[in-house]
Amino acid sequence: MNLAEVDASAWAELQGAAANPQSAFRYLNLCSVDAGGRPQARMVVLRRVDVGRRILEIHTDVRSPKWQEISVNPLVTLLGFGPQPKVQLRLQGSAELNGPASECATEAWSLLPRSTRSTYMGEPPGDDIGERPASEGSIADADGQAFFGVLIFRAETLDWFQLRHADNRRAVFAYDHLGALTSSRWVNP
């Protein structure tokens, strides 16, 4: 593959992953930095991809530590690995947070199945559970929506790395603020 094909292939993998729960790239590692300057990493679910604008959409609880970290420092990294054909995608860029009252979050919420909405109806992420309440289903749908946010990640760079039996390959791509490819090059793995 040439550089243009590598770039197109990587973005096609991501776009396909947003619609396919079986895809390895459906679940990405989101890395941010906490208030103490320590890196934090957690798995997130890729919900939507806009290839032309190099945007990835992720849903999250606005009470989560990642929401707080990104509100202070929007520079994040997303990392994924596909076992076949042994490709790692590392995207660096910035995240825009869209809270519960935003048009973006309202629209995304309206498209979620009830089972997914229920994940936002509990206590804040990371809080002690203690004893479970007798009636867990008593929280209203609207209560969950109050904690639902959308993270829009805009890729600035893509570092593509393929493990091979011999002769690993690596390429780096850069994009402008509109998503246009500004540079691409092969680099030493």
Secondary structure by P-SEA (a helix, b strand, c coil): ccaaaaaaaaaaaaaaaaacccccccbbbbbbbccccbbbbbbbbbcccccccbbbbbbbccccaaaaaaaacccbbbbbbbcccbbbbbbbbbbbbbccccaaaaaaaaacccccccccccccccccccccccccccccaaaaaaabbbbbbbbcbbbbbbbcccbbbbbbbbbcccccccccccccc
